[in-house]
Amino acid sequence: MLDWRGGEGGQVGKAAAEVGYSSPGVSANATEEAEMARTARIGIVGDRDPGRVSHSAAEEAHAHAARSSGMVAEAEWLTTPSLEGQAAEAVGSYDAVLCTPGDYESSEGALGAIRAARESGTPLLGTCNGFQHAVIEFARNGVGAAHAETSPGASNLFIRPLFSSLVGKKMRSR
């Protein structure tokens, strides 16, 4: 059986933009200490589009999940071009990583972040295109197979050519 993580344990990260909660009836100092002790730092891999509902929803979902768990979520967008060549350092500063739906300016940046999360044991959730990139990353680096969309002549294809190819197409959520 193949292990997604490829490494031991997760990474605890550094601060990002806070989305918080407060507990009524608790002193400000105690609340601040509790929040610091129970903060989840989440790196959002993607190229944020304010017009894309799924991008706003991802931010709201982190805040809601944290509040429901009595925690604070600190989420920061990591643009895919900024991850090229430095994904391991960027991902290593977060408790978890979300790869968003939508187009990526740099597939290699997204794939680098996914690989860094897998190899460090950092929890990763990929939705839509983020999940597709997670499958491609694992095919390439986990089992050494090729993806038909990017290497059509490869002898060991992991993903066959799609009936309706997505190469060069832009898709929008509605």
ABEGO torsion letter per residue (X at the ends): XBBAAGBBEBBBBBBBBBBBBBBBGBBAAAAAAAAAABBBBBBBBEBBBAABAAAAAAAAAAAAAAAAAGBBBBBBBBBAAAABGAAAAAAAABABBBBBBEBBABAAAAAAAAAAAAAAGBBBBBBEAAAAAAAAAAAAAAAGBBBAAABAABABBABBBBABBABGBBBBBX
